[in-house]
Amino acid sequence: MLANLDILLLIIYFVALLGIGFRASRKEGQEGFLIANRNVNAINLNATISASWSGGGVVAAYVALVYVHGTSAIWIWIGSCLGLLVFIPFAKKLKVSGDKEHHYTMLDFLYFKFGKRNNLISASLLFLMYLALVLVELIVGGKVFSVITNLPYWLAVLTCSATILFYLLLGGFQSVIRTDLFQYLLLFLFAIISWFLLTESSVDVSQLNPFSAGIVRIVSCIIMGIFITFVSADLWQRAYSAKNVKTLKKGFIFASISYLMIGLLVTVFGLVAKTNFPNISPNDAMIHTISQLLPDGLLGISLVALLSAVMSSADTGLFVGSLLFSRDFVAKYRKLRKEELIKLTRKTLVVLTAIATVLAIFLQDLVFVLFTMYSFSLILAPAAIGSFFSDLKRKAIEYSLVIGIGAAIVVVALQQVTAEMAIVPFILSAIVLVIAQKPAK
C-alpha cells in the first residue's frame, strides 16, 4: 500500500508529464506534430531513443529472462546496443534522404524500392509490431500500478493509456521528444533502487555466469538485438528528426551507452527476484521485487521510474503506429494535405489506444508477446537492409516477406516462441530473399 509520500511523488509525476505535453503543443505546428521540426539535438535524441527502448514492458520481460537465465540474458540487451551503433551509417543516409524528400516514416524511404504490394505487407507487419509494443507496455503499467495502488487492473491500464493519449493528441511527436527527456532522467532512479536491492538482499552466485544460457541462445539474442534496429520504424523517424548528421551520430552513440547502463541496472531486479522469490512466475518477477522488497518512499520512486519506462515506450508505439496507418496505409493511396494527415493521425491515435487498452486487459504473458513481436517484425529486416545496397527485385521481397510471415505463424501456433525460434522466420526470410534475387539460368 502506498504511503502519503509515495502518493505525492506519483501525483507530481503525472502533473509534470501532462504539463510537459501541454507545453510542447503550444508552438508545435504541423512539422512539430509530425517530426519535431527536424531539429532534435544530440541530448534529446539520446534521451528519446534510450527512454523509448527502455520501455516498462521491455524491462519487465527482460527481468523475467534474467529470472530464468541469470546474467546471460544481458546478451539481448548488448545486441540492441550494438545494433544502435551498426545502424548509424544507415541512419545518416536516412537523414539526408529524409530532409530532401520530406520523409516521415520508415516506408516513405522504402516505398519506391518495395512497390505498393510489398509496402502494404510491410506496413501491416510494422503496425502489428507497434501494437504489440504498446500492449506489452500497458500490461506492465497496469499490473504494477494495480498491485501497488490497489486499483482494479482495468482501471490502472486505462489511467496509463488515457494519460499518454492526452499529451499525444496535444503535441504529437513533439510531445514524444519532450516527455522522453523527462522520462529518461527518471529512468536513472533505477540506480537508487538497484543499489538498495544489492545492499539489502543477497544474490545467488550461480546466476552471475553470463554464458549459462548456451552459445545458441546467446547468439540468437545478439541477432535479435542487432537486427531489430533495422525494422524499428521509431528509430528511422528519430533519424529524420535529428538536427543534422553530426547530431544524429552523437545521439545514437550516447543512446547506445545509456541503454547499456540502464540494462545493467535492471538486471539486478531479476537476480534479486530469483533469490527471494524462487517459485513465482517469471512474468511477475519485476512486480514482486518492487512491491515486496522496497520501503515507503523508495516504493513511490520505483513506481515513478517504471511508469516513466512504460509511458516513454508506449507513447512512441502509439504515435509511430498511428502515423504508419495514416501515412503508409491511407496517404499512399489517397492524397492528403498535411493538415488532413495530422487529423487522421489523431483519430488513429484514439482508435489504436482503445484497441491496445482492451487487449492489455485480457492478455498478460509478457515474454510470449515480446518474442512474438520479434518473430514477426524481424521478417522485414533482410529486405530493409538489402535496400541500402542494391535494387532488390520486388518479387524477391514479396517472397521473402510471405515465407517469413508463414514461418512466424507456425512458430507462434506451435507455441515455440523462444529466443532461438524467434529468429527462424528472419533466417528463412533472408535465405529466400537471396535465392529469389539471383537471376534464373
Secondary structure by P-SEA (a helix, b strand, c coil): cccaaaaaaaaaaaaaaaaaaaaaaccccccccccccccccaaaaaaaaaaaaacaaaaaaaaaaaaccccccaaaaaaaaaaaaaaaaaaaaaaaaaaaaccccccccccccccaaaaaaaaaaaaaaaaaaaaaaaaaaaaaaaaaacccaaaaaaaaaaaaaaaaaccaaaaaaaaaaaaaaaccaaaaaaaaaaaaccccccccccccccaaaaaaaaaaaaaccccaaaaaaaaaacccaaaaaaaaaaaaaaaaaaaaaaaaaaaaaaaccccccccaaaaaaaaccccaaaaaaaaaaaaaaaaaaaaaaaaaaaaaaacccccccccccaaaaaaaaaaaaaaaaaaaaaaaaccccaaaaaaaaaaaaacaaaaaaaaacccccaaaaaaaaaaaaaaaaaaaaaccccccccaaaaaaaaaaaaaaacccc
